[in-house]
C-alpha cells in the first residue's frame, strides 16, 4: 500500500524538506483556491488547521473538480 500523496506533501512541509514539482503544483492550486474563496488571510494567520471543516471541504471539492477536469491524478 502506498502513502497518499497529500500525506507525503504534509510531512515534507512539516519537516521543511524540498517539494517535488508535482507537490509544488498541488500546493499552488490549493493556495489559489483559498485566495479565490477569500480564505487566504485566514490561512496565512492561522495555517490550514485554522480553517473550519466546511472551508477545508470546499477547497478539497474544488481541487477534486479541477483535477478531474484537467485529467490530473496525484496518487499514481
N, CA, C and O atoms as a GROMACS GRO file, in nm:
protein
  304
    1UNK      N    1   0.085  -0.118   0.000
    1UNK     CA    2   0.000   0.000   0.000
    1UNK      C    3   0.089   0.124   0.000
    1UNK      O    4   0.185   0.132   0.076
    2UNK      N    5   0.056   0.219  -0.084
    2UNK     CA    6   0.135   0.341  -0.092
    2UNK      C    7   0.076   0.449  -0.002
    2UNK      O    8  -0.043   0.446   0.032
    3UNK      N    9   0.160   0.542   0.035
    3UNK     CA   10   0.116   0.654   0.118
    3UNK      C   11   0.046   0.756   0.029
    3UNK      O   12   0.097   0.792  -0.077
    4UNK      N   13  -0.072   0.803   0.072
    4UNK     CA   14  -0.142   0.905  -0.009
    4UNK      C   15  -0.054   1.028  -0.031
    4UNK      O   16   0.021   1.070   0.057
    5UNK      N   17  -0.066   1.084  -0.150
    5UNK     CA   18   0.016   1.197  -0.192
    5UNK      C   19   0.009   1.313  -0.094
    5UNK      O   20   0.112   1.371  -0.060
    6UNK      N   21  -0.112   1.347  -0.046
    6UNK     CA   22  -0.124   1.463   0.042
    6UNK      C   23  -0.053   1.440   0.176
    6UNK      O   24  -0.006   1.537   0.236
    7UNK      N   25  -0.044   1.317   0.222
    7UNK     CA   26   0.030   1.289   0.347
    7UNK      C   27   0.179   1.310   0.326
    7UNK      O   28   0.249   1.358   0.416
    8UNK      N   29   0.228   1.272   0.210
    8UNK     CA   30   0.370   1.290   0.179
    8UNK      C   31   0.402   1.439   0.175
    8UNK      O   32   0.503   1.482   0.232
    9UNK      N   33   0.317   1.517   0.108
    9UNK     CA   34   0.338   1.662   0.099
    9UNK      C   35   0.336   1.724   0.238
    9UNK      O   36   0.423   1.803   0.273
   10UNK      N   37   0.236   1.687   0.317
   10UNK     CA   38   0.222   1.742   0.452
   10UNK      C   39   0.345   1.712   0.537
   10UNK      O   40   0.394   1.800   0.609
   11UNK      N   41   0.397   1.590   0.530
   11UNK     CA   42   0.514   1.555   0.611
   11UNK      C   43   0.638   1.629   0.563
   11UNK      O   44   0.722   1.668   0.645
   12UNK      N   45   0.652   1.649   0.431
   12UNK     CA   46   0.767   1.724   0.380
   12UNK      C   47   0.762   1.870   0.423
   12UNK      O   48   0.865   1.927   0.459
   13UNK      N   49   0.643   1.930   0.420
   13UNK     CA   50   0.629   2.069   0.462
   13UNK      C   51   0.663   2.082   0.610
   13UNK      O   52   0.733   2.174   0.651
   14UNK      N   53   0.613   1.990   0.690
   14UNK     CA   54   0.638   1.992   0.834
   14UNK      C   55   0.788   1.978   0.863
   14UNK      O   56   0.841   2.043   0.954
   15UNK      N   57   0.856   1.893   0.787
   15UNK     CA   58   0.999   1.869   0.807
   15UNK      C   59   1.086   1.970   0.732
   15UNK      O   60   1.209   1.962   0.733
   16UNK      N   61   1.020   2.067   0.665
   16UNK     CA   62   1.089   2.170   0.588
   16UNK      C   63   1.180   2.110   0.480
   16UNK      O   64   1.291   2.158   0.457
   17UNK      N   65   1.130   2.005   0.414
   17UNK     CA   66   1.204   1.942   0.304
   17UNK      C   67   1.156   2.000   0.172
   17UNK      O   68   1.045   2.053   0.162
   18UNK      N   69   1.241   1.990   0.070
   18UNK     CA   70   1.210   2.040  -0.063
   18UNK      C   71   1.098   1.957  -0.126
   18UNK      O   72   1.101   1.834  -0.119
   19UNK      N   73   1.000   2.025  -0.186
   19UNK     CA   74   0.891   1.957  -0.253
   19UNK      C   75   0.926   1.933  -0.400
   19UNK      O   76   0.999   2.011  -0.461
   20UNK      N   77   0.873   1.826  -0.456
   20UNK     CA   78   0.892   1.799  -0.599
   20UNK      C   79   0.805   1.897  -0.678
   20UNK      O   80   0.722   1.967  -0.620
   21UNK      N   81   0.824   1.901  -0.808
   21UNK     CA   82   0.745   1.991  -0.893
   21UNK      C   83   0.596   1.959  -0.884
   21UNK      O   84   0.512   2.049  -0.880
   22UNK      N   85   0.563   1.832  -0.882
   22UNK     CA   86   0.424   1.788  -0.872
   22UNK      C   87   0.363   1.832  -0.738
   22UNK      O   88   0.248   1.876  -0.732
   23UNK      N   89   0.440   1.820  -0.633
   23UNK     CA   90   0.394   1.861  -0.500
   23UNK      C   91   0.376   2.013  -0.492
   23UNK      O   92   0.281   2.062  -0.433
   24UNK      N   93   0.470   2.086  -0.554
   24UNK     CA   94   0.459   2.232  -0.557
   24UNK      C   95   0.335   2.276  -0.633
   24UNK      O   96   0.267   2.371  -0.594
   25UNK      N   97   0.306   2.206  -0.743
   25UNK     CA   98   0.188   2.238  -0.824
   25UNK      C   99   0.060   2.220  -0.741
   25UNK      O  100  -0.030   2.303  -0.747
   26UNK      N  101   0.053   2.111  -0.665
   26UNK     CA  102  -0.064   2.084  -0.581
   26UNK      C  103  -0.082   2.194  -0.477
   26UNK      O  104  -0.193   2.242  -0.456
   27UNK      N  105   0.026   2.233  -0.413
   27UNK     CA  106   0.018   2.339  -0.311
   27UNK      C  107  -0.022   2.472  -0.373
   27UNK      O  108  -0.097   2.548  -0.313
   28UNK      N  109   0.029   2.501  -0.492
   28UNK     CA  110  -0.004   2.626  -0.562
   28UNK      C  111  -0.154   2.631  -0.591
   28UNK      O  112  -0.218   2.735  -0.570
   29UNK      N  113  -0.209   2.521  -0.639
   29UNK     CA  114  -0.351   2.514  -0.668
   29UNK      C  115  -0.432   2.535  -0.540
   29UNK      O  116  -0.532   2.607  -0.541
   30UNK      N  117  -0.389   2.473  -0.433
   30UNK     CA  118  -0.460   2.485  -0.305
   30UNK      C  119  -0.462   2.631  -0.258
   30UNK      O  120  -0.566   2.680  -0.213
   31UNK      N  121  -0.349   2.700  -0.267
   31UNK     CA  122  -0.342   2.840  -0.227
   31UNK      C  123  -0.429   2.928  -0.318
   31UNK      O  124  -0.495   3.020  -0.270
   32UNK      N  125  -0.429   2.900  -0.448
   32UNK     CA  126  -0.510   2.978  -0.542
   32UNK      C  127  -0.659   2.965  -0.509
   32UNK      O  128  -0.732   3.064  -0.514
   33UNK      N  129  -0.703   2.845  -0.476
   33UNK     CA  130  -0.843   2.824  -0.442
   33UNK      C  131  -0.877   2.896  -0.312
   33UNK      O  132  -0.982   2.959  -0.302
   34UNK      N  133  -0.788   2.888  -0.213
   34UNK     CA  134  -0.811   2.957  -0.086
   34UNK      C  135  -0.823   3.107  -0.110
   34UNK      O  136  -0.906   3.174  -0.048
   35UNK      N  137  -0.742   3.159  -0.199
   35UNK     CA  138  -0.747   3.301  -0.231
   35UNK      C  139  -0.879   3.337  -0.299
   35UNK      O  140  -0.941   3.439  -0.265
   36UNK      N  141  -0.923   3.255  -0.394
   36UNK     CA  142  -1.049   3.279  -0.463
   36UNK      C  143  -1.168   3.278  -0.366
   36UNK      O  144  -1.264   3.353  -0.383
   37UNK      N  145  -1.160   3.193  -0.264
   37UNK     CA  146  -1.268   3.182  -0.166
   37UNK      C  147  -1.258   3.288  -0.056
   37UNK      O  148  -1.345   3.295   0.031
   38UNK      N  149  -1.153   3.369  -0.060
   38UNK     CA  150  -1.136   3.473   0.042
   38UNK      C  151  -1.083   3.420   0.173
   38UNK      O  152  -1.104   3.482   0.278
   39UNK      N  153  -1.015   3.307   0.170
   39UNK     CA  154  -0.965   3.243   0.292
   39UNK      C  155  -0.815   3.257   0.310
   39UNK      O  156  -0.760   3.209   0.410
   40UNK      N  157  -0.747   3.321   0.217
   40UNK     CA  158  -0.600   3.324   0.219
   40UNK      C  159  -0.546   3.396   0.342
   40UNK      O  160  -0.444   3.355   0.398
   41UNK      N  161  -0.613   3.504   0.386
   41UNK     CA  162  -0.567   3.575   0.506
   41UNK      C  163  -0.578   3.487   0.629
   41UNK      O  164  -0.489   3.487   0.714
   42UNK      N  165  -0.685   3.411   0.637
   42UNK     CA  166  -0.704   3.319   0.749
   42UNK      C  167  -0.598   3.208   0.748
   42UNK      O  168  -0.546   3.170   0.853
   43UNK      N  169  -0.567   3.158   0.629
   43UNK     CA  170  -0.464   3.054   0.616
   43UNK      C  171  -0.328   3.109   0.657
   43UNK      O  172  -0.252   3.042   0.728
   44UNK      N  173  -0.296   3.231   0.613
   44UNK     CA  174  -0.167   3.291   0.648
   44UNK      C  175  -0.156   3.319   0.798
   44UNK      O  176  -0.049   3.306   0.856
   45UNK      N  177  -0.267   3.357   0.860
   45UNK     CA  178  -0.265   3.392   1.002
   45UNK      C  179  -0.265   3.268   1.092
   45UNK      O  180  -0.188   3.261   1.188
   46UNK      N  181  -0.350   3.170   1.060
   46UNK     CA  182  -0.368   3.053   1.147
   46UNK      C  183  -0.316   2.922   1.089
   46UNK      O  184  -0.309   2.822   1.161
   47UNK      N  185  -0.282   2.921   0.962
   47UNK     CA  186  -0.242   2.797   0.897
   47UNK      C  187  -0.364   2.720   0.848
   47UNK      O  188  -0.477   2.762   0.873
   48UNK      N  189  -0.341   2.609   0.780
   48UNK     CA  190  -0.451   2.530   0.726
   48UNK      C  191  -0.540   2.473   0.836
   48UNK      O  192  -0.659   2.453   0.815
   49UNK      N  193  -0.482   2.447   0.952
   49UNK     CA  194  -0.562   2.391   1.062
   49UNK      C  195  -0.658   2.493   1.121
   49UNK      O  196  -0.746   2.457   1.199
   50UNK      N  197  -0.643   2.620   1.086
   50UNK     CA  198  -0.732   2.724   1.134
   50UNK      C  199  -0.863   2.732   1.057
   50UNK      O  200  -0.952   2.808   1.094
   51UNK      N  201  -0.874   2.656   0.949
   51UNK     CA  202  -0.996   2.656   0.869
   51UNK      C  203  -1.098   2.560   0.930
   51UNK      O  204  -1.063   2.461   0.994
   52UNK      N  205  -1.225   2.591   0.907
   52UNK     CA  206  -1.330   2.501   0.952
   52UNK      C  207  -1.338   2.382   0.858
   52UNK      O  208  -1.280   2.383   0.749
   53UNK      N  209  -1.410   2.278   0.901
   53UNK     CA  210  -1.428   2.161   0.816
   53UNK      C  211  -1.500   2.198   0.687
   53UNK      O  212  -1.470   2.144   0.581
   54UNK      N  213  -1.595   2.289   0.696
   54UNK     CA  214  -1.668   2.332   0.578
   54UNK      C  215  -1.576   2.402   0.478
   54UNK      O  216  -1.583   2.377   0.358
   55UNK      N  217  -1.491   2.490   0.528
   55UNK     CA  218  -1.398   2.563   0.442
   55UNK      C  219  -1.298   2.468   0.377
   55UNK      O  220  -1.270   2.477   0.258
   56UNK      N  221  -1.245   2.376   0.456
   56UNK     CA  222  -1.150   2.278   0.404
   56UNK      C  223  -1.216   2.190   0.299
   56UNK      O  224  -1.157   2.158   0.196
   57UNK      N  225  -1.340   2.150   0.327
   57UNK     CA  226  -1.415   2.068   0.233
   57UNK      C  227  -1.441   2.137   0.101
   57UNK      O  228  -1.436   2.075  -0.005
   58UNK      N  229  -1.468   2.267   0.107
   58UNK     CA  230  -1.490   2.343  -0.016
   58UNK      C  231  -1.363   2.346  -0.100
   58UNK      O  232  -1.368   2.327  -0.221
   59UNK      N  233  -1.250   2.370  -0.034
   59UNK     CA  234  -1.121   2.372  -0.106
   59UNK      C  235  -1.095   2.235  -0.169
   59UNK      O  236  -1.059   2.226  -0.286
   60UNK      N  237  -1.113   2.130  -0.090
   60UNK     CA  238  -1.090   1.995  -0.141
   60UNK      C  239  -1.183   1.959  -0.256
   60UNK      O  240  -1.141   1.895  -0.352
   61UNK      N  241  -1.308   1.999  -0.245
   61UNK     CA  242  -1.404   1.971  -0.351
   61UNK      C  243  -1.369   2.041  -0.480
   61UNK      O  244  -1.378   1.983  -0.589
   62UNK      N  245  -1.330   2.167  -0.469
   62UNK     CA  246  -1.290   2.242  -0.589
   62UNK      C  247  -1.163   2.184  -0.649
   62UNK      O  248  -1.150   2.174  -0.771
   63UNK      N  249  -1.068   2.146  -0.563
   63UNK     CA  250  -0.943   2.084  -0.613
   63UNK      C  251  -0.976   1.955  -0.688
   63UNK      O  252  -0.921   1.930  -0.796
   64UNK      N  253  -1.065   1.874  -0.633
   64UNK     CA  254  -1.102   1.748  -0.696
   64UNK      C  255  -1.163   1.773  -0.833
   64UNK      O  256  -1.130   1.705  -0.930
   65UNK      N  257  -1.254   1.870  -0.840
   65UNK     CA  258  -1.318   1.903  -0.968
   65UNK      C  259  -1.216   1.951  -1.070
   65UNK      O  260  -1.216   1.906  -1.185
   66UNK      N  261  -1.128   2.043  -1.029
   66UNK     CA  262  -1.025   2.094  -1.121
   66UNK      C  263  -0.931   1.984  -1.169
   66UNK      O  264  -0.896   1.977  -1.286
   67UNK      N  265  -0.892   1.898  -1.076
   67UNK     CA  266  -0.801   1.789  -1.112
   67UNK      C  267  -0.868   1.691  -1.208
   67UNK      O  268  -0.804   1.643  -1.302
   68UNK      N  269  -0.994   1.661  -1.184
   68UNK     CA  270  -1.068   1.570  -1.271
   68UNK      C  271  -1.080   1.632  -1.411
   68UNK      O  272  -1.058   1.564  -1.511
   69UNK      N  273  -1.116   1.760  -1.417
   69UNK     CA  274  -1.129   1.828  -1.546
   69UNK      C  275  -0.997   1.833  -1.621
   69UNK      O  276  -0.995   1.824  -1.744
   70UNK      N  277  -0.886   1.847  -1.548
   70UNK     CA  278  -0.754   1.855  -1.611
   70UNK      C  279  -0.692   1.718  -1.634
   70UNK      O  280  -0.587   1.706  -1.698
   71UNK      N  281  -0.755   1.614  -1.584
   71UNK     CA  282  -0.703   1.478  -1.601
   71UNK      C  283  -0.585   1.447  -1.512
   71UNK      O  284  -0.509   1.354  -1.539
   72UNK      N  285  -0.568   1.526  -1.403
   72UNK     CA  286  -0.456   1.503  -1.311
   72UNK      C  287  -0.491   1.396  -1.209
   72UNK      O  288  -0.604   1.388  -1.162
   73UNK      N  289  -0.392   1.312  -1.177
   73UNK     CA  290  -0.407   1.214  -1.070
   73UNK      C  291  -0.282   1.223  -0.985
   73UNK      O  292  -0.171   1.196  -1.031
   74UNK      N  293  -0.301   1.262  -0.860
   74UNK     CA  294  -0.185   1.281  -0.771
   74UNK      C  295  -0.129   1.149  -0.722
   74UNK      O  296  -0.007   1.135  -0.710
   75UNK      N  297  -0.213   1.051  -0.695
   75UNK     CA  298  -0.167   0.924  -0.637
   75UNK      C  299  -0.144   0.820  -0.745
   75UNK      O  300  -0.215   0.719  -0.750
   76UNK      N  301  -0.047   0.842  -0.829
   76UNK     CA  302  -0.016   0.744  -0.934
   76UNK      C  303   0.098   0.656  -0.890
   76UNK      O  304   0.139   0.567  -0.964
   0.00000   0.00000   0.00000
